[in-house]
Amino acid sequence: MADQPTPLMPHATATWLVDNTGLSFEQIAEFCGLHILEVQAMADDLASSKYTGRDPLHSGELTQEEIDKGQKDSEYRLKMQRAPVAVSRTKGPRYTPVSKRQDKPDGIAWLLRSHPEVSDAQISKLIGTTRNTITAIRERSHWNIQNIQPKDPVTLGLCSQRELDAVVAKAAKKAGIEDEAAPVETGSDREKLIEELRAERDANVKAAAEAAQEAEAEEWLLAKRAAEAAGEETGEVPAAPSDEG
């Protein structure tokens, strides 16, 4: 039947209908939005997953009268009596990928330091954290407080610059400090921090290269001294170690 919604749990509903009614596999498959072979497999206990039956009468998706009509006429197509209510995500802390969750305390600390006008509720929604965590960081009672370093949550990837600006502007307006909040150039701060991080990375690469060169030079010098020592014992003039290889 065109455009008819399917049950909330189609496989579980199909299992119940197979076990408790005389409906044809085709009727059950069409009502549940499944392939007829799936229903056949359930009836033959061949399905890879065993589903616990779900009673569509209890949920109001079907009536006994509708089932009786289908059992009397195999050509009858069951009609959904009450479509399942779409389940939407409840409000709460935003989802943060596992790889970035360890950065949350740093982002929270930055907000507490740089924008004290932002409320705990706003931080919770922006970063995706709990008020208990925010309080612990503010009061420095967090279990990892010694390792928390305030960092821009935008740079950490915990929120977008637009989201941060909107939260800061809303908090500033509520606190009556719009004029003071206006000169804050969060974008410039972010770019500056990115440049500092790049410079630090380049410095680390350069230091690693210099360390490798020093180690190579020291190894060459040790080889040369060893060769000289061997030459003194044999009375031969040693050849200098090659720089190749």
C-alpha positions in Angstrom: 0.0 0.0 0.0 1.5 3.2 -1.2 2.9 5.7 1.3 1.6 3.7 4.3 4.0 3.9 7.3 5.6 0.8 8.7 5.4 -0.4 12.3 7.9 1.0 14.8 9.6 -2.4 15.0 8.8 -4.2 11.7 10.8 -7.4 12.3 9.4 -7.9 15.8 5.9 -7.1 14.6 6.2 -9.6 11.7 7.3 -12.2 14.1 4.3 -11.7 16.3 1.9 -11.8 13.3 3.5 -15.0 12.0 3.1 -16.7 15.5 -0.3 -15.4 16.4 -2.4 -14.9 13.2 -3.3 -16.8 10.0 -2.3 -13.9 7.8 -0.3 -14.8 4.6 3.4 -14.1 4.4 2.7 -11.6 1.6 0.2 -9.6 3.8 2.6 -9.5 6.7 5.5 -8.6 4.5 3.6 -5.7 2.9 2.3 -4.3 6.2 5.7 -4.5 7.9 7.6 -3.2 4.9 9.7 -6.4 4.6 10.6 -8.8 1.8 8.4 -11.9 1.7 11.5 -14.1 2.0 12.3 -12.4 5.4 8.9 -13.3 6.7 9.3 -16.9 5.3 12.6 -17.2 7.1 11.0 -16.1 10.4 8.3 -18.6 10.0 10.8 -21.4 9.3 13.1 -20.2 12.2 15.9 -19.5 9.7 16.4 -15.9 10.5 19.9 -15.1 11.7 18.5 -13.1 14.6 15.6 -14.3 16.7 13.2 -11.4 17.3 10.9 -11.1 20.3 7.4 -10.6 19.0 5.8 -7.2 19.3 2.0 -7.0 19.6 0.7 -4.4 17.1 -2.7 -4.6 18.8 -1.2 -3.3 22.1 0.5 -0.5 20.3 -2.6 0.4 18.4 -1.0 -0.1 15.0 -3.6 -2.8 14.2 -7.0 -3.8 15.4 -8.4 -7.3 15.8 -11.0 -6.4 13.3 -8.4 -5.5 10.7 -6.6 -8.8 11.3 -9.8 -10.7 11.0 -10.4 -9.1 7.6 -7.0 -10.1 6.4 -7.4 -13.7 7.6 -10.7 -14.0 5.7 -9.4 -12.6 2.5 -5.7 -13.2 1.5 -6.0 -10.4 -1.0 -6.9 -7.9 1.6 -4.1 -5.4 2.5 -3.9 -4.5 6.2 -4.3 -0.8 7.0 -2.2 1.0 9.7 -4.6 2.2 12.4 -2.2 4.4 14.3 1.2 5.3 12.8 4.1 5.2 15.3 5.2 8.5 16.6 8.6 9.6 15.2 11.2 9.6 18.0 13.3 12.7 18.0 16.5 13.2 19.9 15.9 14.8 23.3 17.6 18.0 24.3 20.8 17.6 26.2 24.6 17.9 25.8 25.7 17.9 22.2 27.5 14.7 21.0 31.3 15.0 20.8 33.5 12.4 19.0 35.4 10.1 21.4 38.7 11.4 20.0 37.9 15.0 21.1 36.3 14.3 24.5 39.6 14.5 26.3 39.9 18.1 25.1 36.6 19.2 26.7 38.1 20.3 30.0 40.6 22.5 28.2 37.8 24.2 26.3 35.7 24.6 29.4 38.7 26.2 31.3 39.2 28.7 28.4 35.5 29.7 28.4 35.6 30.2 32.2 38.7 32.3 32.0 37.9 34.3 28.8 34.2 34.7 29.0 33.0 34.5 32.6 29.7 36.0 31.5 28.7 32.8 29.7 26.5 30.7 32.0 27.1 27.1 32.9 24.0 26.1 30.9 25.4 27.8 27.8 28.8 26.1 28.2 27.1 22.8 28.8 25.2 23.1 25.5 28.1 24.5 23.5 30.8 22.0 24.6 28.5 19.0 25.3 29.4 18.5 29.0 27.7 18.5 32.4 27.4 21.2 35.0 29.2 19.1 37.5 32.3 19.0 35.3 32.1 22.8 34.8 31.8 23.4 38.5 34.7 21.0 39.2 37.0 22.9 36.8 35.9 26.3 38.1 36.6 25.2 41.7 39.8 23.4 40.7 38.5 20.2 42.2 38.5 18.3 38.9 40.5 15.0 39.1 42.8 16.1 36.3 43.0 19.8 37.1 46.8 19.8 37.0 46.9 18.8 33.3 44.1 21.1 32.2 45.3 23.9 29.9 42.8 26.6 28.7 42.4 26.4 25.0 40.0 27.9 22.5 37.2 25.3 21.9 37.0 26.4 18.3 40.7 25.4 17.8 40.0 22.2 19.6 37.1 21.4 17.2 34.5 21.3 20.0 32.3 24.0 18.4 32.3 26.4 15.4 33.4 30.0 15.6 29.8 31.0 14.7 28.4 29.0 17.6 30.9 30.5 20.0 30.3 34.1 18.8 26.5 33.6 19.2 26.8 32.3 22.7 29.2 35.1 23.8 27.1 37.8 22.2 23.9 36.4 23.9 25.7 36.2 27.3 27.1 39.7 26.9 23.7 41.1 26.0 22.1 39.5 29.0 24.8 40.7 31.3 24.6 44.2 29.9 28.3 44.4 28.7 27.7 44.6 25.0 30.2 47.5 24.7 32.9 45.7 26.5 32.3 42.5 24.6 32.4 44.1 21.2 36.2 44.7 20.9 36.9 41.0 21.7 38.3 39.6 18.4 37.9 35.9 18.9 38.7 35.2 15.3 42.1 37.0 15.7 42.8 35.1 18.8 42.1 31.9 17.1 44.4 32.7 14.1 47.1 33.8 16.5 46.8 30.5 18.4 46.9 28.5 15.2 50.1 30.4 14.1 51.7 29.7 17.5 50.8 26.0 17.2 52.3 25.9 13.7 55.4 27.6 14.9 55.8 25.2 17.8 55.4 22.3 15.4 58.0 23.6 13.0 60.4 24.2 15.9 59.9 20.6 17.1 60.6 19.3 13.6 63.7 21.5 13.3 65.0 20.4 16.7 64.5 16.7 15.8 66.5 17.2 12.6 69.3 18.9 14.4 69.4 16.2 17.1 69.6 13.6 14.3 72.5 15.5 12.7 74.3 15.8 16.1 73.9 12.1 16.7 75.3 11.2 13.3 78.3 13.5 13.8 79.0 12.0 17.2 78.8 8.5 15.8 81.2 9.5 13.0 83.6 11.0 15.6 83.5 7.9 17.8 84.2 5.7 14.7 87.2 7.9 13.8 88.6 7.7 17.3 88.2 4.0 17.4 90.0 3.7 14.0 92.8 5.9 15.3 93.2 3.8 18.4 93.3 0.6 16.3 96.0 2.2 14.1 98.2 3.1 17.0 98.2 -0.5 18.2 99.1 -1.9 14.8 101.3 0.9 13.7 99.2 1.5 10.6 97.8 4.9 9.5 93.9 4.5 9.7 91.7 5.8 7.0 89.1 8.3 8.0 85.6 6.9 8.3 83.5 7.6 5.3 80.6 10.0 5.4 78.7 7.9 2.9 75.9 5.5 3.9 
